[in-house]
Amino acid sequence: MDLITIKRLIKENRLVKFYQSKEWRTLRLKALKRDNYECQECKRQGRVSLAQNVHHIKEVKQFPELALVLDNLESICIPCHNHEHKRLEKYIRKKKPKFVNEERW
């Protein structure tokens, strides 16, 4: 897949086609093998967990020329990937502030 095709897919909001391509799947496996199928974000925090996703360090939409560059990829677990993209924030309940009664009797 070439840069022109990737840019066209971004413009048409069809980036799923990129992630279904043979080039991406091959590169994804290389990144997972390079990182020993371990989440690199957890590793930086001193934990060990299995990586199921491969994350673009510099996002494809902003940097399409780096979409198929191995050095721009890192293996990451699903919770870290969701946290990175802030995917679950709308489902997390925020604590309501405690009622403070300023009135004095």
Secondary structure, 3 states (H helix, E strand, C coil): CCHHHHHHHHHCCCCHHHHCCHHHHHHHHHHHHHCCCECHHHHHCCCCCECCEEEECCCCCCCHHHCCCHHHEEEECHHHHHHHCCCCHHHCCCCCCCCCCCCCC
